[in-house]
Amino acid sequence: MNLEDIKRVNIMIILRNKSFSDNREKVPDDILEKANRDGVVQQDRNGVWRIVNRKKKVFWDAHYTSKEAAERGLRGYFHNKH
């Protein structure tokens, strides 16, 4: 791959990630307020445990069966990020 190919691939990845994040489920205001107060692991309207992205005001795509499972998912995300 030459430099132009690498730039083109990077631009495609950026655009793909942006469109992916735009399709995420919006967090209702009351759940967002609770996430700001009590933490990002919250139950959605259906009682399913989810992780709230407070900055973008959307749920992560993952669904968890318990609060502990969601917290493990969150820890795993940050562990792999660094």
N, C-alpha and C positions, 0 to 999 in steps of 0.2 A: 504494500500500500504506500502510495506517495502522500505527501502532506495535504494535498487537495482532497484526496479520498478520506483521510482522517477527519478533516474539517467537516466534510459533507456528512459523515457518519455521526459526528458529535452534534451537528445541528438537527439531524433526524431524531436522535435520542432525546434532545431537549424538547423538541416539538411533541414527540410521542408522550413524554412524561407529563407535559403540560396538559395535553388533552385527556390523559388518563385521570389526572387529579381534578379536572373540571367536571367529571362525571360522578364524583363521589356524592353520597347522600348528605344533605345539609343537616346540621344539628339544630333541633328546635331551641328557641331562646331560653326556655326554662332549664333545659338540660345543659346548655352552654354556661348559664350562670352557676349552676351547681358544679360543673367541671372547673370553673374558675375558682370556686370557693373550696371544693372538697377533693379535687384531683381529676385527672383526665380519664380514669376508668369509671365508666358510668353505664347504667342500664338504659337501653333505648325504650321506645314506647311499647315494644313487644316483650319487654323483660329480658332481652338478650344483652349480655355484657359486651360492651364495645369500648374502643379507645377513641377519644375526642382529640382532633387536631384543633386546638383553640385558636391558633393564628388564622387558619383558613376556614374555621367554623364548619368542618365536615367530620364525619365518622371515618375511621380507617375501614377498609373493606372487610377485615377479619371479624368473625362472630365467635364469641367464647361462651362456654357453658357455665363458667363461674367467674367471680371476681378475681380469684387467685390465678386462674388460667390466663385471664387478660393481663394481670400484672406480670406474669412470667413472660408473656408475649412482648410486653413493653420493655422489660429488662433485656430480653434477648435482642430486640431491635437495637437498643443503645449499646449493648455489648458488641454486636457485629458492626456497628457504625464506626467505632473507634479502633 
